[in-house]
Amino acid sequence: MKKQLILLLAVSMFAVFSISELSAQEMLQIKGSDTLINLVQRMSEVYMKKNPGKIIAITGGGSGTGIAALINKKCDIANASRLMKGKEMQRAAERDVKPNRVVVAIDGISVIINAKNVSTKFTLDELGKIFRGEIKNWKEVGGKDMPISLYGRQSNSGTFVFF
């Protein structure tokens, strides 16, 4: 009885590993840009509906995360809302990964301030200084004497890098 149980467990484990390996081979892995995740999710749903049996797994985490996964051969497609950096291209070449850029969308970036803020117009230079931390108080751009609180994307985001 004990031998039969061990044999059954061994066969079950083999079947699980075989199914996992098979699924991983047939599943397209897409990782990266949170900016693109909703669009790519919808495109994948349409594709899978038209192609039964095809499986696409999508995760975000930022452009840098997707590019790193592509370089490390952990995904098939890296969504990125920025170009690859020189160091990333070099690492990809060292690992025999040949990225192919395909533009699927162009996004826009907006700067939003509280409606009660008296500062309403900024030059690009002023915005740059604000987001680089060179301007830290609204009075420096015609507003009240109050500190500026910035909210934006994390540093592994392509939007962060671009902005």
N, C-alpha and C positions, 0 to 999 in steps of 0.2 A: 504493500500500500504506500509506504514512504517513498519507494523508488518511482512509483507511478506519479505521485504528487510532484516529485523533483523533475521528472521528465515533462509533465504537463507545464510546470513553471518555466522550464527551459524552452520548450516549444513556444509558449506564450510570449516570453521575452524576445525570442527571435522574431516572432511575428510582429511585435510592437516596433522593434528596431527596424525591421524591413519596411513596415508601413511608414514609419517616420522618415527613413531614408528616401523612400519612393516619393513621399509628399514633398520633401525638401527639394528634390530634383525637379518636380513638376510645378512647384510654386515659384512665381516670380516675386522677388523681394524688392521693394522700393522703400528707400529711407531718405530722410532729409528735411528740407525746408517746410517749416510750419506755415509759411505763406501759401505754399502750393498744396498742402495736404487735402483740403476740401475739394479742390478742383480735380486732383489726381484720384481721390477716392471715388468721385462721381464718374470720371472717365473709366476707371477700373470696373465699376459696377456695370456700366453699359457694355464694356468689352466682355466681361464674364457672362452676362446675360445672352449675348450673341454667340458666345463660344463656351457652351456647357462643358464642364470638366476642367476648364482652365481656372487656376487659382492665383490671385494676386494679393499679397500681404503688404500693407502700407503702414509705415510708422514715421513720426516726425522727429523732432529733436534738434532741428536747425540745419542749415546748409552745411556747416562744418562737420556735423555728425554724419550726414549722408555721404559727403565726399570722403571722409575717413573710412566709412564702411565700404565704399566702392574700392578705394585703394587697398584695403585689407581683404578684399574679395568676400565680404560679408553680405553684399547685396548685389542685385543685378542693375539697378538704376538708382542714381543719386539725384534727388530733387535739390536744386540749388537756386537761390535767388541772388546769386553773385557769381562772378567768374572764379575759376580755380586760381589759387595763388601759385606763384613760382615754385615754392617749396612743395606744394601738393602735386604739381605736375612732375616735379623731379622724383618724388616718392612713388608716384604712379608708374613712371618709366622704370624705376628700379625694380618694381614688382611685376613688370610686364603687363601693366594695365594701360589700355589705350582709350582714354575718355573721348567720347564723341558728343559734342555740344549740340543740343536741339532746343530751340526756343519754342516754348508752348504758350507763353503769355508774357505780358509786360505789366508790372504793377506800379502803382503810384504811392507816394508817401505824403502824408499830411502832418502838419504841426498844429496841434489844437491847444488853445489856452482857455481858461475859465472865462465864461461870458462876463463875469464881474471885473475882470482885469482891465485896467485902463490902457495898458499897452496893447495895441492891436496891429501895429505894422512893424515888420522887421526886415532888415536887409539880409541877404544870404550870409554876409560877413558876420552880422550880429547873431544869427542863428548858429553859425559855426562856433562862435565864441561861447554861446550859451551851452551848447552840447559838448564842447571841449572842456567846460568848467572854467573858462576865463572870465565869463560874466556870471556872477552868482546872486545878484540882487536885482529885482525889477526896477529899482530907481536908476540903474545904469542904462536902461533902455526906455526911459520916460514913464515908468510906473511908480507904484508906491514903494516905500522902503520896507520891502519884504524879501525874504530869501526865495530863490527859485527852486522848485522841486521838480526834477525831471523823472519821467517815466518812459521807458522804451524797451527795446528788445534786449535779450541776453547776448553776450559777446560771441556765442557760436552761431548766431543768426546772420544770414546773408544780408538782411535788412539793416542790421546793426552795422555791419562792415560797410555796406554801400552808403548808408546815411552818414 
